[in-house]
Amino acid sequence: MYQNLEECLIDLEKNGHLVRIHEEVDPELEMAAIHMKVHAAGGPALLFENVKGSKFRAVSNLFGTVERSKYIFRHTWEGVQQVISLRSDPMKAMKSPLKHFGTGLAAWKALPLQVSGGLPASFEEVSIADLPLIRHWPEDGGAFVTLPQVYSEDPEKPGIMNSNLGMYRIQLSGNEYELNKEIGLHYQIHRGIGVHQDKATKKGLPLKVSIFIGGPPAHTLSAVMPLPEGMSEITFAGLLSGRRFRYSYIDGYCISHDADFVITGEIYPGETKPEGPFGDHLGYYSLTHPFPLMRVHKVYTKKDAVFPFTVVGRPPQEDTAFGALIHELTGDAIKQEIPGVKEVHAVDAAGVHPLLFAIGSERYTPYQQVKQPAELLTIANRILGTGQVSLAKYLFITAEESQPLDSHDVEHFLTYILARMDLHRDLHFHTNTTIDTLDYSGTGLNSGSKVVFAAVGDVKRELCTQVPEVFNDIKGIEHAHLVMPGIVAIQVSEFKSYDDTQKEMSELCEAIAAKGPLPTCPLLIVCDDSQFISESIDNFVWGTFTRSNPSHDIHGVNSYYENKHWACDNIVIDARIKPHQAPPLIPDPTVETNIMRFFADGASLNGLHK
């Protein structure tokens, strides 16, 4: 169990999980590019010992693999799982009190510990400009903190036990921010800190915020954990690190004694500044929008501090391992929250939020001869109204019957549903609703639509395993490619506007319908590059579900409405790039060439890239 980040790094290095980079590295794009190459190769954590423009070291890829993450938390992992399980199902402790005695003791030890005496002797005051100002992608608006622990307290009930610790990206430089005096915080109002800010604003008061960077790895993971109701992130941080969270108050701000860096400041009512662009986990830039401005009070750092960072981009990235780790710790939580749910999988390759797969149960009408989704639709509505999964756009849901299902096997799961769906009955739209702030496929910031694909019962169709001949004879269609059984990608002219598209898609669907029924191909993907979409399952789910808004981009062959329910014979998803969407992340070719010096013979990273 590590008391600080340095102890963790020493242990990782001793056991072959970390490599030091001795050469000077530029935080302007180079550090991020190096990280991505090593991560793609399944490589070790990286300790940058010589960061240009800063006296501080930096570390990345700390959580780059699930195996390394579980190694870091190996001493506390089982105890944490038991405590989370008890919070989800406290009756377990009643049934086996001796078995769970230790978990209660562990939880008690995890309570935060206030330390007297003020600022730790090992801390010194610095400026924002002294930190490693890391810019990740060519169009990023400035330097960002990508692994912060943002701390705030409830203005109505102050104190550490009524606090929120969240991971919201922090813009340190660029745009209109006055360096060393102002930084930007990117978060939405439904987050814990947003609730705190709302309460402070209603009182006409600024919200005091502390940003912790580094410290024991458990503190970083705690900031992103979706914890059971009533369990605080601070308590969880102590539980996972095996050591109570130590803190004090300086000038009214909470200071973590274990952090490597602490930035304190205030958010004043109504104050925003443009934040972004930023290369994000959907694989595109999140664009510039007004977000809360934090006026910097003071910046503290340990004398030999290490600055942890990660790089966010098209999956898989380091946050993929983060997600897998969180799922392993809390995988049963959604089962407790939503009766009938067996599994929910946010598909990482699609950018997490755009695409969900779920396995539920269908117990409502076991006496009926003809099976159709019933309980599944109730479960679907619960999923789309629960926490972070409520941001999903596409939800494919089914129930296990004669065979077990694995929602992580994308091809098998989709073909199972497509073979059983009744396209006249089993599509259900939610329009003019909320989607992920980072998703620019919708009608505005946070605005878009959702669709549920539900299926249960017997196989209704055989799925094509090669491209049907009809697509070779339809004007306007180029390069039809099979993606997987039942799904074909077709290439057409580029998207111009939604006014043009309605006519264009109507004509396409009519041309397909004129060729006769096509039951073996229930899903068609209209795209700019059918070769790319069909090259891999990852390309398919990323290109299709990040670039489409269900209400605007789903069309159908022989589509019609019956009592306001939309139906069709074949689903057509327009996954072309739209002018209003954010640009994809493309590495700087000059930087990609320059960083190869770190992988050359005799260099620190020789042999560690793909």
BABA-403429 format. One record per residue (C-alpha): residue in three letters; y, z, x. Coordinates in steps of 0.001 Angstrom, whole numbers, plus 500000, padded with zeros to 6 digits. Layout:
N
AlaYZX
...
//
This chain:
610
Met500000500000500000
Tyr503268498858501532
Gln506421500996501588
Asn508579497977502389
Leu508472494216502934
Glu508193494496506728
Glu504896496417506456
Cys503519493689504231
Leu504508490928506651
Ile502921492708509627
Asp499684493157507686
Leu499642489526506541
Glu500176488291510093
Lys497388490497511488
Asn494997489044508925
Gly495931485380509321
His498078485051506214
Leu501479484527507895
Val502990482263510539
Arg506295482826512342
Ile508741479942512782
His510601480623516022
Glu512808477508516069
Glu516240477490514416
Val515988476159510856
Asp518864474972508676
Pro519052476699505259
Glu520647473488503970
Leu517506471762502543
Glu515318472209505653
Met513826475604504830
Ala512897474515501320
Ala511380471244502533
Ile509251473075505123
His508092475548502484
Met506985472777500127
Lys504963470975502801
Val503141474145503830
His502585475247500224
Ala501154471838499290
Ala498653472241502136
Gly497587475682500862
Gly499151477198503969
Pro500235480723504924
Ala503381482741504256
Leu506278481613506467
Leu508577483968508381
Phe511745482123509430
Glu512982484118512437
Asn516016482004513291
Val518018480989510215
Lys521081478933511119
Gly524294480728510141
Ser522701484112509417
Lys521423487027511488
Phe518784487789508854
Arg515225486513508786
Ala513736484931505665
Val510207484700504282
Ser508683482255501804
Asn505280481390500340
Leu504463485105500176
Phe502709484592496814
Gly501693481010497558
Thr498037481496496617
Val496372483814494118
Glu494027484957496894
Arg496929486054499118
Ser498673487784496223
Lys495535489710495306
Tyr495126490652498972
Ile498666492081498953
Phe497916494210495882
Arg494263494940496697
His494662498739496746
Thr496347499089493345
Trp495113496024491427
Glu492254497651489506
Gly494274500728488553
Val497147498591487265
Gln494775496512485139
Gln493378499681483606
Val496816501085482792
Ile497933497833481163
Ser494671497745479226
Leu495286501285477984
Arg498813500425476873
Ser497371497530474881
Asp494452499587473542
Pro495026503375473894
Met491785504099471975
Lys489907503223475181
Ala491106506470476738
Met490005508433473655
Lys486522506919473836
Ser486064507483477599
Pro488509510220478666
Leu486881510986482034
Lys486698507317482982
His490430506870482402
Phe491645510221483787
Gly492748508609487059
Thr494855505962485344
Gly496990508615483676
Leu497537510273487034
Ala498446506914488598
Ala500944506233485818
Trp502546509658486320
Lys502939508962490034
Ala504686505703489169
Leu507698507390487575
Pro510916506568489479
Leu512294509123491939
Gln516031509730492257
Val516978510537495857
Ser519952512716496732
Gly522261512092499640
Gly523719508722498676
Leu523198505489500605
Pro520176505407502955
Ala521104505719506643
Ser519356502418507375
Phe521751500480505101
Glu524940498725506155
Glu527596496878504178
Val527816493086504587
Ser529206490070502712
Ile527525487348500658
Ala528368484886503436
Asp526185486894505852
Leu523036486211503813
Pro520779483182504335
Leu522540480718502001
Ile519550478541501123
Arg520066475273499235
His516811473807497989
Trp517365470327496513
Pro519925467603497358
Glu521851467923494077
Asp521771471729493831
Gly525203473196493100
Gly525024475639495997
Ala522866478344497519
Phe520626480365495195
Val518586483558495236
Thr515230482552493775
Leu513339485882493946
Pro515913488450492786
Gln515276491662490875
Val518266491927488545
Tyr518807495483487328
Ser520892496588484345
Glu520975499624482061
Asp521443499989478314
Pro525163500866477816
Glu524241502931474758
Lys521481504875476561
Pro522225504769480306
Gly519616505806482825
Ile516804504218484787
Met514235504739482008
Asn516359502542479725
Ser516825499796482295
Asn515768496175482542
Leu514539494546485743
Gly514363490770485400
Met514189487690487585
Tyr517150485478486721
Arg518365483001489295
Ile521542483884491174
Gln524014481282492471
Leu525698482622495614
Ser527982479728496546
Gly529366476391495415
Asn531022475221492204
Glu534062477340491334
Tyr532720480606492750
Glu534974482386495219
Leu532663483137498145
Asn531975486851498701
Lys533757487795495475
Glu531912485967492669
Ile528345484900491936
Gly526640483327488921
Leu523778484749486830
His521592482372484813
Tyr519983484073481824
Gln519716483748478067
Ile520889486252475468
His517334487115474344
Arg516513488475477798
Gly516779492201478465
Ile519982491872480480
Gly521464489710477717
Val520907492509475203
His522606494934477583
Gln525556492591478075
Asp525914492127474327
Lys526116495891473839
Ala528656496261476661
Thr530752493422475257
Lys530856495068471820
Lys532183498200473519
Gly534735496109475409
Leu533266497227478744
Pro531980495372481801
Leu528236495605482473
Lys527318497066485847
Val524543495065487527
Ser522556495605490722
Ile520597492780492314
Phe517734493876494560
Ile516225491361496984
Gly513055492095498944
Gly511448495493499177
Pro507727495979498515
Pro506202492797497019
Ala505284494852493937
His508970495139493060
Thr509376491354493090
Leu506337490803490868
Ser507500493530488463
Ala510685491585487729
Val508667488733486150
Met505918490699484411
Pro505667490399480591
Leu504834494060480114
Pro503443495833477044
Glu506088497296474735
Gly507388500582476099
Met506328500081479733
Ser509366499717482021
Glu509486497312484953
Ile510596500158487226
Thr507545502234486326
Phe505312499195486775
Ala506879498571490211
Gly505874502074491260
Leu502409501675489793
Leu501718498369491539
Ser503139499520494886
Gly501337502875494687
Arg504641504613495416
Arg507428505870493180
Phe510506503621492926
Arg513181505419494989
Tyr516819505062494001
Ser520260506654493961
Tyr523636505846492411
Ile526603504675494482
Asp529918503988492699
Gly527997504062489421
Tyr525528501362490551
Cys521785501879490920
Ile520669501297494522
Ser517018500673495339
His516243502485498593
Asp513320500165499244
Ala515115496821498814
Asp516098494711501805
Phe519345493604500144
Val521376495020497229
Ile524280493186495571
Thr526330495226493103
Gly528950493992490676
Glu530187493745487112
Ile529993491185484329
Tyr533133491268482196
Pro533154490334478494
Gly533600486615477946
Glu533759485648481623
Thr531705482590482585
Lys531847479875485211
Pro529863476649485667
Glu526405477363487130
Gly524030474703488507
Pro522702472072488964
Phe519451473614490176
Gly516044472073490851
Asp513827473779488320
His510170474320487422
Leu510015471418484963
Gly510420469061487926
Tyr513998468097487031
Tyr517451469525487669
Ser518835472016485212
Leu522392470772484815
Thr525740472520485083
His526520474887482194
Pro528708477976481761
Phe526816481190482517
Pro527906484787483103
Leu530090485456486135
Met529475488576488198
Arg532346489991490199
Val530872491289493443
His531543494958494220
Lys529574495565497423
Val526625494064499299
Tyr524231496322501209
Thr521379495441503522
Lys518856497110505778
Lys519617496502509441
Asp516450494433509990
Ala516198493027506471
Val514078490036505492
Phe515286487666502749
Pro512419486475500508
Phe512742483131498734
Thr510688480509496981
Val511228476886496018
Val511115475795492403
Gly510127472254491474
Arg507536470131489748
Pro504298472154489542
Pro502253473226491302
Gln504619475433493293
Glu504530479071494358
Asp505377480197490822
Thr502076478606489732
Ala500236481333491646
Phe502682483868490193
Gly501716482709486708
Ala497982482895487436
Leu498404486398488830
Ile500341487552485770
His497766486020483449
Glu494967487862485219
Leu496815491161484838
Thr497956490691481244
Gly495610488009479886
Asp494405490168476997
Ala497909491189475918
Ile498445488232473582
Lys495025488836472029
Gln496187492339471114
Glu499481491041469776
Ile498110488163467689
Pro494835488812465824
Gly492443485869465977
Val493734484512469302
Lys491052484057471935
Glu493071482219474575
Val496554480794475137
His497183478547478125
Ala500694477443479059
Val499880474265480973
Asp501435474629484399
Ala501267470929485277
Ala503499470210482266
Gly506147472667483449
Val504640475633481529
His506863475792478449
Pro506583472244477073
Leu502811472366476438
Leu500505475109475124
Phe496768475018474501
Ala495297477728472289
Ile491876478754471063
Gly491864480737467846
Ser489407481572465113
Glu488736480047461705
Arg487353482742459428
Tyr489250482258456165
Thr486846480039454227
Pro483354480116455782
Tyr481869479204452396
Gln483568475798452263
Gln481582472678453112
Val484643470740454368
Lys486355472528457242
Gln490064472211457901
Pro492618474288459849
Ala493681477347457855
Glu493732480550459902
Leu494564478367462911
Leu497897477461461306
Thr498735481126460757
Ile497892481818464395
Ala499974478807465508
Asn503021480181463694
Arg502520483569465310
Ile502250481979468766
Leu505437479968468247
Gly507232483162467280
Thr506060485336470175
Gly507986485991473388
Gln508133483295476026
Val505442481129474404
Ser507869480603471509
Leu509707478126473765
Ala506786475661473633
Lys507299472175472179
Tyr503695471003471864
Leu500903473313470727
Phe497323472036470592
Ile495105474583468857
Thr491458474657467849
Ala488603477093467227
Glu485303477443469026
Glu482323476556466854
Ser479050475269468264
Gln480209475109471887
Pro482407477242474186
Leu485811475810475093
Asp487996476197478161
Ser491691475552477561
His492174475100481322
Asp490012471954481307
Val492825469689480081
Glu490798466520479556
His487896468178477752
Phe490188470315475590
Leu492349467386474473
Thr489414465091473765
Tyr487763467851471722
Ile490859468097469523
Leu491545464362469280
Ala487969463698468186
Arg488318466181465318
Met491927465875464139
Asp492737464461460724
Leu495939462569461541
His496863462496457852
Arg496755466278457612
Asp496756468123460950
Leu500195467492462468
His502824470116461649
Phe506466469813462774
His509166472447463319
Thr512544470709463526
Asn516038471855464561
Thr514712474878466420
Thr514908476460469874
Ile513246475215473055
Asp513523476160476719
Thr517072476098478121
Leu515761474128481114
Asp514271471370478911
Tyr516704468475478422
Ser514460466386476177
Gly515937467918473014
Thr519152467470471061
Gly521223469952473052
Leu521049473079475214
Asn518199475216473806
Ser517834472828470838
Gly514882470645469937
Ser511680470644467955
Lys508028471614468050
Val504768470162466794
Val501353471692466215
Phe498203469593466663
Ala495415471532464922
Ala491752470605464689
Val488531472186463541
Gly485198471000462178
Asp483008468002462795
Val483738464997464982
Lys485721462421462992
Arg485887459593465518
Glu484456458284468753
Leu487146457998471414
Cys487684454826473406
Thr486682454967477073
Gln488447451744478017
Val491653450051476890
Pro491135448319473513
Glu491534444540473723
Val494248444483471048
Phe496853445761473520
Asn496527442605475595
Asp497785440481472692
Ile500819442458471481
Lys504243441191472524
Gly506317443704474499
Ile503373445741475788
Glu502699445564479508
His500081447177481707
Ala498067449207479219
His496037451877481065
Leu493460454391479886
Val494608457967480559
Met491491459720479258
Pro489164459120476301
Gly491258458367473211
Ile494591458168475076
Val496184454948476320
Ala499489454577478179
Ile501465451421477404
Gln504504450209479296
Val507488448766477431
Ser511152448037478174
Glu513398450934479157
Phe514869453305476565
Lys518440452465475491
Ser519348454672472537
Tyr517721456361469558
Asp519407453839467238
Asp517616450997469052
Thr514384452962469364
Gln513754453407465653
Lys513664449635465174
Glu511760449063468429
Met509054451643467673
Ser508725450454464061
Glu508092446914465270
Leu505580448137467866
Cys503679450206465301
Glu503673447297462836
Ala502318444959465528
Ile499493447397466299
Ala498738447883462598
Ala498551444111462121
Lys495606443994464506
Gly493577446186462175
Pro492382449804462292
Leu492170451414465725
Pro490417454761465088
Thr489072455160468627
Cys492587455481470095
Pro494390458292468241
Leu497128458803470871
Leu499346456204472554
Ile501899457071475239
Val504879454713475483
Cys506303455002478985
Asp508274453385481800
Asp505348453346484236
Ser501864453346482724
Gln500244453225486168
Phe501923456530487084
Ile501043458215483773
Ser497379457201484051
Glu496942458018487753
Ser496145461669487138
Ile495926464276484392
Asp498847466118486014
Asn501020462983485858
Phe500069462475482214
Val500936465956480995
Trp504099466162483107
Gly505441462717482257
Thr504552462902478557
Phe505476466425477497
Thr508598467001479604
Arg510190463706478504
Ser509703463846474752
Asn511166465715471784
Pro508535465787468986
Ser510905465167466066
His512605462206467756
Asp509884460780469993
Ile506712460932467920
His506087457764465913
Gly503004456562464101
Val501008453489463181
Asn500980453221459362
Ser503035456413459159
Tyr504143457822455825
Tyr505375460995454116
Glu503538462764451346
Asn505262465794449834
Lys507377466057452982
His504297466060455234
Trp504275463330457898
Ala501030461456458575
Cys499809458371460438
Asp496749456496461648
Asn497650456590465371
Ile500174458855467094
Val502716457204469402
Ile504703459446471782
Asp507750457857473394
Ala507707459421476874
Arg510237457094478455
Ile513078458627480436
Lys516126459047478180
Pro519748458767479387
His520570462319478249
Gln517714463874480198
Ala518147465569483551
Pro517283463619486718
Pro513921464297488402
Leu513725466131491711
Ile513534463755494671
Pro513440465136498244
Asp516035463925500752
Pro514208461346502938
Thr516289462177506032
Val515442465856505750
Glu511767465002505198
Thr511802463074508476
Asn513777465708510405
Ile511500468628509534
Met508466466921511044
Arg509605468380514393
Phe508314471761513180
Phe504824470284512667
Ala504617468455516002
Asp502304469419518870
Gly503445472716520355
Ala505738473546517418
Ser505348476633515221
Leu503741474773512303
Asn501508472297514102
Gly498681471245511748
Leu499963473169508718
His501045470313506452
Lys499337467755504252
//
